[in-house]
Amino acid sequence: MQRGLVHAMAWTLATGAAVTLSWWGVHTVMSGTAYDRPLAVPLTTQPLSSSTRNALPPSPEASPSASPSPSESASAPASASGSSPSAGPPSARPSPKPSARGGNVKAYPVSGGRVVFDLGASAAELVSATPAAGWRMQVWKQDYWIRVTFTRDGREVSVFCTWHDHPPVVEIVDP
């Protein structure tokens, strides 16, 4: 009986040591390679467009002393703080900054995710890149091109945006 307990204890200790050693080895290898944190794309502080702002530029006939007409004040939404918009001249209202590149924002959905570029006349910038579930993403940026690549199970889908000596062109490589 005592001999059986000794064998059971030895087996339990050896199995526990083997499991611990295996877990530590796998954890060490996987911690730096397989599960890198996702890359976050910086966002601008001013939105490019907003559903709470009038998309049309103010009319040139508006004067600083003019008050909004009843139809304008009824359709104007309140700001986030609950106060009504100012009735001053349109130039006194804050407006979103136009994009440094041109304000032509286009999304490109591909099988590995979604890429959004701001395409200007002579340059482009990456607005966002979001991988689909199960896909990994890498981004490369240079002076005259941007590449976003989505990978999964040996499959690679790339979105290129180039603009050297020509307006920005987007090319999708999805074999």
C-alpha positions as CSV (number, residue, x, y, z in Angstrom):
1,M,0.0,0.0,0.0
2,Q,2.7,2.4,1.0
3,R,4.7,1.5,-2.2
4,G,1.6,2.5,-4.3
5,L,1.3,5.8,-2.6
6,V,5.0,6.6,-3.3
7,H,4.6,5.7,-7.0
8,A,1.4,7.9,-7.2
9,M,3.2,10.8,-5.6
10,A,6.2,10.5,-7.8
11,W,4.0,10.3,-10.9
12,T,2.0,13.4,-9.7
13,L,5.2,15.4,-9.1
14,A,6.8,14.4,-12.4
15,T,3.6,15.3,-14.4
16,G,3.2,18.6,-12.6
17,A,6.8,19.5,-13.3
18,A,6.4,18.5,-17.0
19,V,3.2,20.6,-17.4
20,T,4.8,23.6,-15.7
21,L,8.0,23.4,-17.9
22,S,5.9,23.0,-21.0
23,W,3.7,26.0,-20.1
24,W,6.7,28.2,-19.3
25,G,8.4,27.3,-22.6
26,V,5.3,27.9,-24.7
27,H,4.5,31.1,-22.9
28,T,8.0,32.4,-23.4
29,V,7.9,31.7,-27.2
30,M,4.4,33.0,-27.7
31,S,4.6,36.2,-25.6
32,G,6.8,38.1,-28.1
33,T,5.6,36.8,-31.4
34,A,2.0,35.5,-31.8
35,Y,-0.1,38.0,-29.9
36,D,1.3,41.4,-30.5
37,R,-1.0,44.3,-29.5
38,P,-3.0,45.8,-32.4
39,L,-1.7,49.0,-33.9
40,A,-3.8,52.0,-33.3
41,V,-4.1,54.6,-36.0
42,P,-4.1,58.1,-34.6
43,L,-7.3,60.0,-35.2
44,T,-7.6,63.7,-35.8
45,T,-9.2,65.9,-33.1
46,Q,-11.6,67.5,-35.6
47,P,-14.0,65.3,-37.5
48,L,-13.9,65.5,-41.2
49,S,-17.7,65.6,-41.3
50,S,-20.5,65.5,-38.8
51,S,-24.2,64.9,-38.9
52,T,-24.7,67.7,-36.4
53,R,-23.2,70.4,-38.6
54,N,-24.6,72.0,-41.7
55,A,-22.7,70.6,-44.7
56,L,-23.3,73.6,-46.9
57,P,-21.1,76.7,-46.5
58,P,-22.7,79.8,-45.1
59,S,-24.4,82.1,-47.6
60,P,-22.5,85.3,-48.5
61,E,-25.6,87.4,-47.9
62,A,-25.7,86.6,-44.2
63,S,-24.7,89.7,-42.1
64,P,-23.4,89.7,-38.5
65,S,-26.6,91.5,-37.3
66,A,-28.9,89.1,-39.1
67,S,-30.7,86.5,-36.9
68,P,-31.5,83.0,-38.2
69,S,-34.9,82.6,-39.9
70,P,-37.5,80.4,-38.1
71,S,-36.8,77.5,-40.5
72,E,-33.1,77.7,-39.7
73,S,-33.5,77.8,-36.0
74,A,-36.0,75.0,-36.0
75,S,-33.7,72.7,-38.0
76,A,-30.5,73.7,-36.1
77,P,-29.6,70.9,-33.6
78,A,-28.5,71.8,-30.1
79,S,-24.8,71.2,-29.3
80,A,-23.6,68.4,-27.0
81,S,-23.8,70.6,-23.9
82,G,-27.5,71.3,-24.5
83,S,-27.2,74.9,-25.4
84,S,-28.3,76.3,-28.7
85,P,-25.9,77.3,-31.4
86,S,-24.8,80.9,-31.5
87,A,-26.8,83.4,-33.5
88,G,-23.7,85.4,-34.5
89,P,-22.2,85.5,-37.9
90,P,-21.4,82.2,-39.6
91,S,-17.7,83.0,-39.5
92,A,-17.8,83.1,-35.7
93,R,-18.9,79.4,-35.5
94,P,-16.1,76.9,-35.3
95,S,-15.8,74.8,-38.4
96,P,-13.9,71.6,-38.9
97,K,-10.5,72.0,-40.3
98,P,-10.2,70.8,-43.9
99,S,-7.8,67.9,-44.3
100,A,-4.2,68.7,-45.0
101,R,-4.4,66.4,-48.0
102,G,-7.7,67.3,-49.7
103,G,-10.7,65.9,-47.8
104,N,-11.6,63.1,-50.3
105,V,-12.0,60.3,-47.8
106,K,-12.6,56.8,-49.4
107,A,-13.0,53.4,-47.8
108,Y,-11.7,50.2,-49.4
109,P,-13.3,47.0,-47.9
110,V,-11.3,43.9,-48.7
111,S,-11.6,40.3,-47.5
112,G,-9.0,40.9,-44.7
113,G,-10.5,44.1,-43.4
114,R,-11.1,47.7,-44.3
115,V,-8.8,50.6,-45.2
116,V,-9.7,54.3,-45.3
117,F,-7.6,56.9,-47.1
118,D,-7.8,60.6,-47.3
119,L,-6.9,61.2,-51.0
120,G,-5.7,64.7,-52.0
121,A,-4.5,66.1,-55.3
122,S,-0.9,65.3,-54.8
123,A,-0.7,63.1,-51.6
124,A,-2.7,60.8,-49.4
125,E,-2.9,59.8,-45.8
126,L,-4.1,56.8,-43.9
127,V,-7.3,57.6,-41.9
128,S,-7.8,54.1,-40.5
129,A,-7.1,50.4,-41.1
130,T,-9.2,47.7,-39.4
131,P,-8.6,44.0,-39.7
132,A,-11.5,41.6,-40.0
133,A,-11.9,38.9,-37.2
134,G,-9.0,36.5,-37.3
135,W,-6.8,38.6,-39.5
136,R,-3.6,40.4,-38.6
137,M,-2.6,43.7,-40.1
138,Q,0.7,45.5,-40.9
139,V,1.1,49.1,-42.1
140,W,4.1,50.6,-44.0
141,K,4.3,54.3,-44.6
142,Q,6.8,56.1,-46.8
143,D,7.0,59.5,-48.4
144,Y,5.2,58.5,-51.6
145,W,3.3,55.4,-50.7
146,I,1.3,53.5,-48.0
147,R,0.9,49.8,-47.8
148,V,-1.6,48.0,-45.6
149,T,-1.4,44.2,-45.5
150,F,-3.9,41.8,-43.9
151,T,-2.7,38.2,-43.3
152,R,-4.4,35.0,-42.1
153,D,-3.5,31.3,-42.5
154,G,-0.8,32.1,-45.2
155,R,-3.1,34.3,-47.2
156,E,-2.1,37.9,-47.8
157,V,-4.3,40.8,-49.0
158,S,-2.6,44.2,-49.6
159,V,-3.9,47.6,-50.3
160,F,-1.4,50.1,-51.8
161,C,-1.8,53.8,-52.2
162,T,0.9,55.5,-54.3
163,W,1.3,59.2,-55.4
164,H,4.8,59.8,-56.7
165,D,4.6,62.2,-59.7
166,H,0.8,61.5,-60.1
167,P,-2.4,61.9,-58.0
168,P,-2.9,59.2,-55.4
169,V,-3.9,55.8,-56.8
170,V,-5.2,52.9,-54.7
171,E,-4.5,49.3,-55.8
172,I,-5.8,46.2,-54.1
173,V,-3.9,42.9,-54.4
174,D,-6.1,40.0,-53.4
175,P,-4.9,36.8,-55.0
